[in-house]
C-alpha cells in the first residue's frame, strides 16, 4: 500500500517537473524567436536605408 502511494507521488512530481521543463523551454523558444525577429527587422531597415 505504501509503495503504491510513493509511486503515485513520484509520478505526480515527475509530471509537474515535466510541465515546468516544457513551460521553460517554450518561454526560451519564444525569447529566441523575438531576438531573431529583432535582428531580421534591423537588417531589413538597414537595407531600406
PDBQT receptor file of N, H, CA, C and O in Angstrom, charges set to zero:
ATOM      1  N   UNK A   1       0.841  -1.209   0.000  1.00  0.00    +0.000 N 
ATOM      2  CA  UNK A   1       0.000   0.000   0.000  1.00  0.00    +0.000 C 
ATOM      3  C   UNK A   1       0.872   1.253   0.000  1.00  0.00    +0.000 C 
ATOM      4  O   UNK A   1       0.667   2.169  -0.797  1.00  0.00    +0.000 OA
ATOM      5  N   UNK A   2       1.843   1.277   0.904  1.00  0.00    +0.000 N 
ATOM      6  H   UNK A   2       2.010   0.533   1.551  1.00  0.00    +0.000 HD
ATOM      7  CA  UNK A   2       2.679   2.477   1.000  1.00  0.00    +0.000 C 
ATOM      8  C   UNK A   2       3.536   2.648  -0.257  1.00  0.00    +0.000 C 
ATOM      9  O   UNK A   2       3.776   3.772  -0.698  1.00  0.00    +0.000 OA
ATOM     10  N   UNK A   3       4.000   1.526  -0.836  1.00  0.00    +0.000 N 
ATOM     11  H   UNK A   3       3.805   0.613  -0.478  1.00  0.00    +0.000 HD
ATOM     12  CA  UNK A   3       4.822   1.620  -2.043  1.00  0.00    +0.000 C 
ATOM     13  C   UNK A   3       4.000   2.183  -3.206  1.00  0.00    +0.000 C 
ATOM     14  O   UNK A   3       4.520   2.937  -4.028  1.00  0.00    +0.000 OA
ATOM     15  N   UNK A   4       2.722   1.818  -3.272  1.00  0.00    +0.000 N 
ATOM     16  H   UNK A   4       2.300   1.205  -2.605  1.00  0.00    +0.000 HD
ATOM     17  CA  UNK A   4       1.852   2.356  -4.309  1.00  0.00    +0.000 C 
ATOM     18  C   UNK A   4       1.700   3.869  -4.146  1.00  0.00    +0.000 C 
ATOM     19  O   UNK A   4       1.722   4.611  -5.128  1.00  0.00    +0.000 OA
ATOM     20  N   UNK A   5       1.548   4.317  -2.907  1.00  0.00    +0.000 N 
ATOM     21  H   UNK A   5       1.530   3.714  -2.109  1.00  0.00    +0.000 HD
ATOM     22  CA  UNK A   5       1.419   5.750  -2.643  1.00  0.00    +0.000 C 
ATOM     23  C   UNK A   5       2.696   6.476  -3.041  1.00  0.00    +0.000 C 
ATOM     24  O   UNK A   5       2.646   7.548  -3.644  1.00  0.00    +0.000 OA
ATOM     25  N   UNK A   6       3.834   5.891  -2.704  1.00  0.00    +0.000 N 
ATOM     26  H   UNK A   6       3.875   5.020  -2.215  1.00  0.00    +0.000 HD
ATOM     27  CA  UNK A   6       5.110   6.505  -3.065  1.00  0.00    +0.000 C 
ATOM     28  C   UNK A   6       5.257   6.599  -4.578  1.00  0.00    +0.000 C 
ATOM     29  O   UNK A   6       5.714   7.617  -5.098  1.00  0.00    +0.000 OA
ATOM     30  N   UNK A   7       4.871   5.538  -5.285  1.00  0.00    +0.000 N 
ATOM     31  H   UNK A   7       4.501   4.711  -4.862  1.00  0.00    +0.000 HD
ATOM     32  CA  UNK A   7       4.944   5.552  -6.747  1.00  0.00    +0.000 C 
ATOM     33  C   UNK A   7       4.042   6.645  -7.315  1.00  0.00    +0.000 C 
ATOM     34  O   UNK A   7       4.425   7.349  -8.249  1.00  0.00    +0.000 OA
ATOM     35  N   UNK A   8       2.853   6.782  -6.752  1.00  0.00    +0.000 N 
ATOM     36  H   UNK A   8       2.541   6.209  -5.993  1.00  0.00    +0.000 HD
ATOM     37  CA  UNK A   8       1.921   7.808  -7.234  1.00  0.00    +0.000 C 
ATOM     38  C   UNK A   8       2.492   9.203  -7.006  1.00  0.00    +0.000 C 
ATOM     39  O   UNK A   8       2.418  10.062  -7.884  1.00  0.00    +0.000 OA
ATOM     40  N   UNK A   9       3.065   9.424  -5.818  1.00  0.00    +0.000 N 
ATOM     41  H   UNK A   9       3.125   8.726  -5.104  1.00  0.00    +0.000 HD
ATOM     42  CA  UNK A   9       3.656  10.724  -5.510  1.00  0.00    +0.000 C 
ATOM     43  C   UNK A   9       4.812  11.016  -6.455  1.00  0.00    +0.000 C 
ATOM     44  O   UNK A   9       4.963  12.140  -6.934  1.00  0.00    +0.000 OA
ATOM     45  N   UNK A  10       5.632   9.994  -6.721  1.00  0.00    +0.000 N 
ATOM     46  H   UNK A  10       5.509   9.081  -6.332  1.00  0.00    +0.000 HD
ATOM     47  CA  UNK A  10       6.769  10.162  -7.616  1.00  0.00    +0.000 C 
ATOM     48  C   UNK A  10       6.290  10.511  -9.019  1.00  0.00    +0.000 C 
ATOM     49  O   UNK A  10       6.849  11.391  -9.673  1.00  0.00    +0.000 OA
ATOM     50  N   UNK A  11       5.243   9.812  -9.482  1.00  0.00    +0.000 N 
ATOM     51  H   UNK A  11       4.788   9.097  -8.951  1.00  0.00    +0.000 HD
ATOM     52  CA  UNK A  11       4.696  10.080 -10.812  1.00  0.00    +0.000 C 
ATOM     53  C   UNK A  11       4.142  11.502 -10.883  1.00  0.00    +0.000 C 
ATOM     54  O   UNK A  11       4.347  12.218 -11.863  1.00  0.00    +0.000 OA
ATOM     55  N   UNK A  12       3.428  11.898  -9.811  1.00  0.00    +0.000 N 
ATOM     56  H   UNK A  12       3.261  11.317  -9.015  1.00  0.00    +0.000 HD
ATOM     57  CA  UNK A  12       2.848  13.232  -9.771  1.00  0.00    +0.000 C 
ATOM     58  C   UNK A  12       3.945  14.289  -9.828  1.00  0.00    +0.000 C 
ATOM     59  O   UNK A  12       3.828  15.274 -10.558  1.00  0.00    +0.000 OA
ATOM     60  N   UNK A  13       5.015  14.082  -9.053  1.00  0.00    +0.000 N 
ATOM     61  H   UNK A  13       5.110  13.282  -8.460  1.00  0.00    +0.000 HD
ATOM     62  CA  UNK A  13       6.141  15.015  -9.047  1.00  0.00    +0.000 C 
ATOM     63  C   UNK A  13       6.796  15.063 -10.421  1.00  0.00    +0.000 C 
ATOM     64  O   UNK A  13       7.159  16.136 -10.903  1.00  0.00    +0.000 OA
ATOM     65  N   UNK A  14       6.949  13.890 -11.054  1.00  0.00    +0.000 N 
ATOM     66  H   UNK A  14       6.654  13.019 -10.662  1.00  0.00    +0.000 HD
ATOM     67  CA  UNK A  14       7.545  13.830 -12.387  1.00  0.00    +0.000 C 
ATOM     68  C   UNK A  14       6.714  14.593 -13.401  1.00  0.00    +0.000 C 
ATOM     69  O   UNK A  14       7.253  15.287 -14.264  1.00  0.00    +0.000 OA
ATOM     70  N   UNK A  15       5.407  14.462 -13.295  1.00  0.00    +0.000 N 
ATOM     71  H   UNK A  15       4.969  13.899 -12.594  1.00  0.00    +0.000 HD
ATOM     72  CA  UNK A  15       4.520  15.159 -14.231  1.00  0.00    +0.000 C 
ATOM     73  C   UNK A  15       4.647  16.671 -14.059  1.00  0.00    +0.000 C 
ATOM     74  O   UNK A  15       4.696  17.411 -15.041  1.00  0.00    +0.000 OA
ATOM     75  N   UNK A  16       4.700  17.123 -12.808  1.00  0.00    +0.000 N 
ATOM     76  H   UNK A  16       4.661  16.522 -12.010  1.00  0.00    +0.000 HD
ATOM     77  CA  UNK A  16       4.861  18.552 -12.533  1.00  0.00    +0.000 C 
ATOM     78  C   UNK A  16       6.200  19.038 -13.076  1.00  0.00    +0.000 C 
ATOM     79  O   UNK A  16       6.287  20.107 -13.680  1.00  0.00    +0.000 OA
ATOM     80  N   UNK A  17       7.251  18.234 -12.853  1.00  0.00    +0.000 N 
ATOM     81  H   UNK A  17       7.181  17.366 -12.363  1.00  0.00    +0.000 HD
ATOM     82  CA  UNK A  17       8.588  18.596 -13.329  1.00  0.00    +0.000 C 
ATOM     83  C   UNK A  17       8.603  18.718 -14.846  1.00  0.00    +0.000 C 
ATOM     84  O   UNK A  17       9.176  19.659 -15.395  1.00  0.00    +0.000 OA
ATOM     85  N   UNK A  18       7.964  17.751 -15.528  1.00  0.00    +0.000 N 
ATOM     86  H   UNK A  18       7.499  16.986 -15.082  1.00  0.00    +0.000 HD
ATOM     87  CA  UNK A  18       7.908  17.778 -16.994  1.00  0.00    +0.000 C 
ATOM     88  C   UNK A  18       7.178  19.033 -17.468  1.00  0.00    +0.000 C 
ATOM     89  O   UNK A  18       7.600  19.676 -18.429  1.00  0.00    +0.000 OA
ATOM     90  N   UNK A  19       6.083  19.381 -16.792  1.00  0.00    +0.000 N 
ATOM     91  H   UNK A  19       5.740  18.859 -16.011  1.00  0.00    +0.000 HD
ATOM     92  CA  UNK A  19       5.337  20.588 -17.193  1.00  0.00    +0.000 C 
ATOM     93  C   UNK A  19       6.175  21.838 -16.998  1.00  0.00    +0.000 C 
ATOM     94  O   UNK A  19       6.143  22.741 -17.834  1.00  0.00    +0.000 OA
ATOM     95  N   UNK A  20       6.933  21.905 -15.892  1.00  0.00    +0.000 N 
ATOM     96  H   UNK A  20       6.959  21.172 -15.213  1.00  0.00    +0.000 HD
ATOM     97  CA  UNK A  20       7.789  23.067 -15.642  1.00  0.00    +0.000 C 
ATOM     98  C   UNK A  20       8.865  23.162 -16.719  1.00  0.00    +0.000 C 
ATOM     99  O   UNK A  20       9.144  24.245 -17.234  1.00  0.00    +0.000 OA
ATOM    100  N   UNK A  21       9.469  22.019 -17.057  1.00  0.00    +0.000 N 
ATOM    101  H   UNK A  21       9.243  21.140 -16.639  1.00  0.00    +0.000 HD
ATOM    102  CA  UNK A  21      10.518  22.000 -18.083  1.00  0.00    +0.000 C 
ATOM    103  C   UNK A  21       9.950  22.425 -19.430  1.00  0.00    +0.000 C 
ATOM    104  O   UNK A  21      10.574  23.209 -20.145  1.00  0.00    +0.000 OA
ATOM    105  N   UNK A  22       8.773  21.916 -19.784  1.00  0.00    +0.000 N 
ATOM    106  H   UNK A  22       8.266  21.279 -19.203  1.00  0.00    +0.000 HD
ATOM    107  CA  UNK A  22       8.157  22.275 -21.062  1.00  0.00    +0.000 C 
ATOM    108  C   UNK A  22       7.817  23.760 -21.106  1.00  0.00    +0.000 C 
ATOM    109  O   UNK A  22       8.009  24.413 -22.132  1.00  0.00    +0.000 OA
ATOM    110  N   UNK A  23       7.315  24.292 -20.000  1.00  0.00    +0.000 N 
ATOM    111  H   UNK A  23       7.159  23.761 -19.167  1.00  0.00    +0.000 HD
ATOM    112  CA  UNK A  23       6.994  25.715 -19.939  1.00  0.00    +0.000 C 
ATOM    113  C   UNK A  23       8.265  26.540 -20.110  1.00  0.00    +0.000 C 
ATOM    114  O   UNK A  23       8.277  27.530 -20.841  1.00  0.00    +0.000 OA
ATOM    115  N   UNK A  24       9.336  26.125 -19.431  1.00  0.00    +0.000 N 
ATOM    116  H   UNK A  24       9.327  25.320 -18.838  1.00  0.00    +0.000 HD
ATOM    117  CA  UNK A  24      10.610  26.833 -19.551  1.00  0.00    +0.000 C 
ATOM    118  C   UNK A  24      11.133  26.800 -20.973  1.00  0.00    +0.000 C 
ATOM    119  O   UNK A  24      11.623  27.809 -21.481  1.00  0.00    +0.000 OA
ATOM    120  N   UNK A  25      11.033  25.647 -21.618  1.00  0.00    +0.000 N 
ATOM    121  H   UNK A  25      10.636  24.828 -21.205  1.00  0.00    +0.000 HD
ATOM    122  CA  UNK A  25      11.520  25.520 -22.994  1.00  0.00    +0.000 C 
ATOM    123  C   UNK A  25      10.705  26.381 -23.945  1.00  0.00    +0.000 C 
ATOM    124  O   UNK A  25      11.269  27.001 -24.847  1.00  0.00    +0.000 OA
ATOM    125  N   UNK A  26       9.388  26.434 -23.764  1.00  0.00    +0.000 N 
ATOM    126  H   UNK A  26       8.929  25.930 -23.031  1.00  0.00    +0.000 HD
ATOM    127  CA  UNK A  26       8.553  27.236 -24.655  1.00  0.00    +0.000 C 
ATOM    128  C   UNK A  26       8.839  28.722 -24.472  1.00  0.00    +0.000 C 
ATOM    129  O   UNK A  26       8.835  29.481 -25.442  1.00  0.00    +0.000 OA
ATOM    130  N   UNK A  27       9.089  29.145 -23.219  1.00  0.00    +0.000 N 
ATOM    131  H   UNK A  27       9.092  28.529 -22.431  1.00  0.00    +0.000 HD
ATOM    132  CA  UNK A  27       9.440  30.546 -22.964  1.00  0.00    +0.000 C 
ATOM    133  C   UNK A  27      10.787  30.862 -23.612  1.00  0.00    +0.000 C 
ATOM    134  O   UNK A  27      10.954  31.916 -24.227  1.00  0.00    +0.000 OA
ATOM    135  N   UNK A  28      11.758  29.934 -23.470  1.00  0.00    +0.000 N 
ATOM    136  H   UNK A  28      11.622  29.079 -22.971  1.00  0.00    +0.000 HD
ATOM    137  CA  UNK A  28      13.084  30.118 -24.068  1.00  0.00    +0.000 C 
ATOM    138  C   UNK A  28      12.974  30.221 -25.590  1.00  0.00    +0.000 C 
ATOM    139  O   UNK A  28      13.618  31.070 -26.206  1.00  0.00    +0.000 OA
ATOM    140  N   UNK A  29      12.155  29.352 -26.193  1.00  0.00    +0.000 N 
ATOM    141  H   UNK A  29      11.632  28.663 -25.693  1.00  0.00    +0.000 HD
ATOM    142  CA  UNK A  29      11.960  29.379 -27.641  1.00  0.00    +0.000 C 
ATOM    143  C   UNK A  29      11.330  30.702 -28.067  1.00  0.00    +0.000 C 
ATOM    144  O   UNK A  29      11.703  31.265 -29.096  1.00  0.00    +0.000 OA
ATOM    145  N   UNK A  30      10.386  31.194 -27.287  1.00  0.00    +0.000 N 
ATOM    146  H   UNK A  30      10.083  30.736 -26.451  1.00  0.00    +0.000 HD
ATOM    147  CA  UNK A  30       9.724  32.460 -27.592  1.00  0.00    +0.000 C 
ATOM    148  C   UNK A  30      10.728  33.605 -27.575  1.00  0.00    +0.000 C 
ATOM    149  O   UNK A  30      10.709  34.466 -28.455  1.00  0.00    +0.000 OA
ATOM    150  N   UNK A  31      11.614  33.615 -26.564  1.00  0.00    +0.000 N 
ATOM    151  H   UNK A  31      11.629  32.915 -25.850  1.00  0.00    +0.000 HD
ATOM    152  CA  UNK A  31      12.642  34.654 -26.466  1.00  0.00    +0.000 C 
ATOM    153  C   UNK A  31      13.559  34.592 -27.685  1.00  0.00    +0.000 C 
ATOM    154  O   UNK A  31      13.909  35.628 -28.251  1.00  0.00    +0.000 OA
ATOM    155  N   UNK A  32      13.952  33.376 -28.096  1.00  0.00    +0.000 N 
ATOM    156  H   UNK A  32      13.668  32.534 -27.636  1.00  0.00    +0.000 HD
ATOM    157  CA  UNK A  32      14.826  33.228 -29.263  1.00  0.00    +0.000 C 
ATOM    158  C   UNK A  32      14.136  33.745 -30.520  1.00  0.00    +0.000 C 
ATOM    159  O   UNK A  32      14.766  34.406 -31.346  1.00  0.00    +0.000 OA
ATOM    160  N   UNK A  33      12.855  33.451 -30.668  1.00  0.00    +0.000 N 
ATOM    161  H   UNK A  33      12.343  32.914 -29.997  1.00  0.00    +0.000 HD
ATOM    162  CA  UNK A  33      12.102  33.914 -31.843  1.00  0.00    +0.000 C 
ATOM    163  C   UNK A  33      12.042  35.437 -31.861  1.00  0.00    +0.000 C 
ATOM    164  O   UNK A  33      12.219  36.052 -32.913  1.00  0.00    +0.000 OA
ATOM    165  N   UNK A  34      11.793  36.051 -30.702  1.00  0.00    +0.000 N 
ATOM    166  H   UNK A  34      11.649  35.552 -29.847  1.00  0.00    +0.000 HD
ATOM    167  CA  UNK A  34      11.726  37.513 -30.617  1.00  0.00    +0.000 C 
ATOM    168  C   UNK A  34      13.077  38.125 -30.970  1.00  0.00    +0.000 C 
ATOM    169  O   UNK A  34      13.142  39.112 -31.703  1.00  0.00    +0.000 OA
ATOM    170  N   UNK A  35      14.167  37.535 -30.443  1.00  0.00    +0.000 N 
ATOM    171  H   UNK A  35      14.115  36.734 -29.847  1.00  0.00    +0.000 HD
ATOM    172  CA  UNK A  35      15.506  38.038 -30.765  1.00  0.00    +0.000 C 
ATOM    173  C   UNK A  35      15.772  37.936 -32.257  1.00  0.00    +0.000 C 
ATOM    174  O   UNK A  35      16.287  38.872 -32.868  1.00  0.00    +0.000 OA
ATOM    175  N   UNK A  36      15.418  36.791 -32.845  1.00  0.00    +0.000 N 
ATOM    176  H   UNK A  36      15.000  36.031 -32.349  1.00  0.00    +0.000 HD
ATOM    177  CA  UNK A  36      15.634  36.591 -34.277  1.00  0.00    +0.000 C 
ATOM    178  C   UNK A  36      14.829  37.603 -35.088  1.00  0.00    +0.000 C 
ATOM    179  O   UNK A  36      15.324  38.132 -36.083  1.00  0.00    +0.000 OA
ATOM    180  N   UNK A  37      13.599  37.874 -34.673  1.00  0.00    +0.000 N 
ATOM    181  H   UNK A  37      13.197  37.444 -33.865  1.00  0.00    +0.000 HD
ATOM    182  CA  UNK A  37      12.769  38.852 -35.374  1.00  0.00    +0.000 C 
ATOM    183  C   UNK A  37      13.379  40.245 -35.295  1.00  0.00    +0.000 C 
ATOM    184  O   UNK A  37      13.374  40.982 -36.281  1.00  0.00    +0.000 OA
ATOM    185  N   UNK A  38      13.909  40.611 -34.116  1.00  0.00    +0.000 N 
ATOM    186  H   UNK A  38      13.912  40.012 -33.315  1.00  0.00    +0.000 HD
ATOM    187  CA  UNK A  38      14.531  41.924 -33.963  1.00  0.00    +0.000 C 
ATOM    188  C   UNK A  38      15.718  42.067 -34.905  1.00  0.00    +0.000 C 
ATOM    189  O   UNK A  38      15.886  43.108 -35.539  1.00  0.00    +0.000 OA
ATOM    190  N   UNK A  39      16.553  41.015 -35.001  1.00  0.00    +0.000 N 
ATOM    191  H   UNK A  39      16.416  40.169 -34.486  1.00  0.00    +0.000 HD
ATOM    192  CA  UNK A  39      17.707  41.043 -35.902  1.00  0.00    +0.000 C 
ATOM    193  C   UNK A  39      17.225  41.158 -37.345  1.00  0.00    +0.000 C 
ATOM    194  O   UNK A  39      17.785  41.923 -38.129  1.00  0.00    +0.000 OA
ATOM    195  N   UNK A  40      16.189  40.401 -37.694  1.00  0.00    +0.000 N 
ATOM    196  H   UNK A  40      15.734  39.779 -37.057  1.00  0.00    +0.000 HD
ATOM    197  CA  UNK A  40      15.643  40.406 -39.048  1.00  0.00    +0.000 C 
ATOM    198  C   UNK A  40      15.113  41.795 -39.411  1.00  0.00    +0.000 C 
ATOM    199  O   UNK A  40      15.352  42.288 -40.514  1.00  0.00    +0.000 OA
ATOM    200  N   UNK A  41      14.392  42.420 -38.477  1.00  0.00    +0.000 N 
ATOM    201  H   UNK A  41      14.197  42.019 -37.582  1.00  0.00    +0.000 HD
ATOM    202  CA  UNK A  41      13.841  43.758 -38.716  1.00  0.00    +0.000 C 
ATOM    203  C   UNK A  41      14.976  44.769 -38.876  1.00  0.00    +0.000 C 
ATOM    204  O   UNK A  41      14.919  45.641 -39.743  1.00  0.00    +0.000 OA
ATOM    205  N   UNK A  42      16.007  44.648 -38.037  1.00  0.00    +0.000 N 
ATOM    206  H   UNK A  42      16.054  43.940 -37.332  1.00  0.00    +0.000 HD
ATOM    207  CA  UNK A  42      17.145  45.562 -38.141  1.00  0.00    +0.000 C 
ATOM    208  C   UNK A  42      17.808  45.442 -39.506  1.00  0.00    +0.000 C 
ATOM    209  O   UNK A  42      18.126  46.456 -40.127  1.00  0.00    +0.000 OA
ATOM    210  N   UNK A  43      18.021  44.221 -39.980  1.00  0.00    +0.000 N 
ATOM    211  H   UNK A  43      17.762  43.397 -39.475  1.00  0.00    +0.000 HD
ATOM    212  CA  UNK A  43      18.658  44.004 -41.283  1.00  0.00    +0.000 C 
ATOM    213  C   UNK A  43      17.809  44.611 -42.389  1.00  0.00    +0.000 C 
ATOM    214  O   UNK A  43      18.336  45.256 -43.295  1.00  0.00    +0.000 OA
ATOM    215  N   UNK A  44      16.498  44.408 -42.321  1.00  0.00    +0.000 N 
ATOM    216  H   UNK A  44      16.070  43.884 -41.585  1.00  0.00    +0.000 HD
ATOM    217  CA  UNK A  44      15.611  44.940 -43.351  1.00  0.00    +0.000 C 
ATOM    218  C   UNK A  44      15.607  46.464 -43.347  1.00  0.00    +0.000 C 
ATOM    219  O   UNK A  44      15.632  47.080 -44.412  1.00  0.00    +0.000 OA
ATOM    220  N   UNK A  45      15.577  47.080 -42.174  1.00  0.00    +0.000 N 
ATOM    221  H   UNK A  45      15.557  46.579 -41.309  1.00  0.00    +0.000 HD
ATOM    222  CA  UNK A  45      15.550  48.535 -42.106  1.00  0.00    +0.000 C 
ATOM    223  C   UNK A  45      16.880  49.113 -42.589  1.00  0.00    +0.000 C 
ATOM    224  O   UNK A  45      16.902  50.193 -43.179  1.00  0.00    +0.000 OA
ATOM    225  N   UNK A  46      17.990  48.408 -42.349  1.00  0.00    +0.000 N 
ATOM    226  H   UNK A  46      17.973  47.531 -41.870  1.00  0.00    +0.000 HD
ATOM    227  CA  UNK A  46      19.287  48.871 -42.840  1.00  0.00    +0.000 C 
ATOM    228  C   UNK A  46      19.339  48.809 -44.360  1.00  0.00    +0.000 C 
ATOM    229  O   UNK A  46      19.904  49.701 -44.991  1.00  0.00    +0.000 OA
ATOM    230  N   UNK A  47      18.761  47.775 -44.958  1.00  0.00    +0.000 N 
ATOM    231  H   UNK A  47      18.302  47.050 -44.445  1.00  0.00    +0.000 HD
ATOM    232  CA  UNK A  47      18.747  47.641 -46.411  1.00  0.00    +0.000 C 
ATOM    233  C   UNK A  47      17.931  48.770 -47.037  1.00  0.00    +0.000 C 
ATOM    234  O   UNK A  47      18.331  49.343 -48.051  1.00  0.00    +0.000 OA
ATOM    235  N   UNK A  48      16.794  49.085 -46.433  1.00  0.00    +0.000 N 
ATOM    236  H   UNK A  48      16.470  48.620 -45.610  1.00  0.00    +0.000 HD
ATOM    237  CA  UNK A  48      15.943  50.144 -46.971  1.00  0.00    +0.000 C 
ATOM    238  C   UNK A  48      16.640  51.494 -46.860  1.00  0.00    +0.000 C 
ATOM    239  O   UNK A  48      16.564  52.319 -47.770  1.00  0.00    +0.000 OA
ATOM    240  N   UNK A  49      17.321  51.713 -45.734  1.00  0.00    +0.000 N 
ATOM    241  H   UNK A  49      17.383  51.043 -44.994  1.00  0.00    +0.000 HD
ATOM    242  CA  UNK A  49      18.004  52.983 -45.511  1.00  0.00    +0.000 C 
ATOM    243  C   UNK A  49      19.282  53.014 -46.305  1.00  0.00    +0.000 C 
ATOM    244  O   UNK A  49      20.014  54.003 -46.258  1.00  0.00    +0.000 OA
TER     245      UNK A  49
